[in-house]
Amino acid sequence: MAAGTEKGEGPIKGIGSHAWSVLGYDSQAKTVTLRNPWGYLDQKKLDLEKYPSIRDLGNGEFTMSLEDFHKSYKYISVQDN
């Protein structure tokens, strides 16, 4: 599953029109786990003002609230074999 941002939007300032891997959803905590396919996050560019729930897990993986996910990601793609 993948999620995409629009130009100028997303959890990392300056990276828009980008696809992210969706790794999971925690229904208890209402958080989504994602991964930047580049394999890293630039801590200095995380937009914590707009998306305060972001928690860096390392290796390009992070969690964010479902609410912040809905604010940031405009496209979702699901591969079904």
CORNOR-V520810 format. One record per pair of residues at least 6 apart in sequence whose ideal C-beta (glycine too) atoms are under 7 Angstrom apart, sorted by the first residue. I is the first residue (numbers start at 1). J is the second residue. Records with the same first field share a line. If there is no record, write none. Layout:
I->J ; J
This chain:
1->22 ; 76 ; 77 ; 78
2->19 ; 20 ; 21 ; 22 ; 77
3->20 ; 22 ; 34 ; 73 ; 75 ; 76
4->18 ; 19 ; 73 ; 74 ; 75
5->16 ; 17 ; 18 ; 72 ; 73 ; 74
6->16 ; 17 ; 74
7->16 ; 17
8->16
9->16 ; 72
10->16 ; 18 ; 72
11->46 ; 47 ; 51 ; 54 ; 64 ; 72
12->41 ; 42 ; 45 ; 46 ; 47
13->45 ; 47
14->45
19->37
20->34 ; 35 ; 36
21->34 ; 35 ; 37
22->32 ; 34
23->33 ; 34 ; 35 ; 61
24->33
25->32
30->65 ; 66
31->63 ; 64 ; 65 ; 66
32->63 ; 64 ; 66 ; 69
33->61 ; 63
34->62
35->60 ; 61
36->60
38->60
39->59 ; 60
40->60
41->56 ; 60 ; 62
43->56
46->54
48->54
51->64 ; 68 ; 71 ; 72
53->64 ; 65 ; 68
54->62 ; 64
55->62 ; 63
56->62
57->63
